Amino acid sequence: MASILVGQMQKVSKMNTNIHEPVAADYSVFRTRDNTYFQIDTYGSAERKMRGKCSQSIQFDRSSAIALMRLLARELNITLEELIEG
């Protein structure tokens, strides 16, 4: 499981990139005394040995979610209007 430090992420250039196959994923929202978290769980490919077992979880709190949304909007040229329309 990982809680992403979005504010510390740096853009890197990669020579060997490829498009990954789509996989099933779920999300959950949970609260602690101090914070609310958004968690994404991925389940790997259909060919995976242990199908249905979570392969990766990524958690975002409010501040890391805002930082990620700003980063995605900037890098993918997404406007606020596009987000509101959805």
C-alpha positions in Angstrom: 0.0 0.0 0.0 1.2 3.5 -0.7 0.3 7.0 0.4 1.6 9.2 -2.4 3.7 12.3 -1.6 2.3 14.1 -4.6 4.0 17.4 -3.6 7.4 15.8 -3.9 6.8 14.1 -7.3 9.1 15.2 -10.1 8.6 15.0 -13.8 11.1 12.6 -15.4 11.7 11.7 -19.1 11.6 8.1 -20.0 12.8 6.5 -23.1 11.1 3.1 -22.8 7.4 3.6 -22.2 4.4 1.5 -23.2 0.7 1.5 -22.7 -0.5 -0.8 -19.9 -3.4 -3.2 -20.3 -6.5 -2.0 -18.5 -7.2 -3.8 -15.1 -10.1 -3.8 -12.7 -10.1 -1.3 -9.9 -12.3 -0.2 -7.0 -12.2 2.8 -4.8 -13.1 3.5 -1.2 -13.3 6.5 1.1 -12.6 6.2 4.8 -12.1 8.5 7.7 -9.8 8.6 10.6 -10.0 11.0 13.6 -7.8 13.4 11.7 -8.3 12.9 8.0 -10.4 11.5 5.1 -8.7 9.2 2.6 -9.5 8.2 -1.0 -8.1 4.8 -1.8 -7.7 3.1 -5.2 -7.3 -0.7 -5.2 -6.1 -2.4 -8.5 -6.5 -6.1 -9.1 -4.0 -6.9 -11.9 -4.6 -8.6 -15.2 -7.1 -11.4 -16.0 -4.1 -13.8 -16.4 -2.9 -13.2 -12.9 -2.4 -16.3 -10.7 -4.5 -15.0 -7.8 -7.4 -13.3 -9.6 -9.5 -11.0 -7.5 -6.6 -10.3 -5.0 -5.7 -6.7 -4.6 -2.3 -6.1 -6.2 -1.8 -2.4 -5.3 -3.5 0.2 -3.2 -2.8 3.9 -3.4 -4.1 6.4 -0.9 -4.7 10.2 -1.2 -5.7 12.6 1.6 -7.3 15.9 0.8 -4.0 17.8 0.2 -2.4 15.1 -2.0 -5.6 14.8 -4.0 -5.6 18.5 -4.7 -2.0 18.4 -5.7 -2.6 15.5 -8.0 -5.7 17.1 -9.6 -3.6 20.3 -10.3 -0.8 18.2 -11.8 -3.2 16.2 -14.0 -5.0 19.4 -15.1 -1.7 21.0 -16.1 -0.1 18.0 -17.8 -3.2 16.9 -19.7 -4.5 20.4 -20.4 -7.8 19.8 -18.5 -10.0 22.9 -17.8 -12.2 23.5 -14.8 -15.1 23.7 -17.2 -14.4 20.1 -18.4 -14.4 18.9 -14.9 -17.6 20.6 -14.0 -19.4 19.3 -17.1 -18.6 15.7 -16.3 
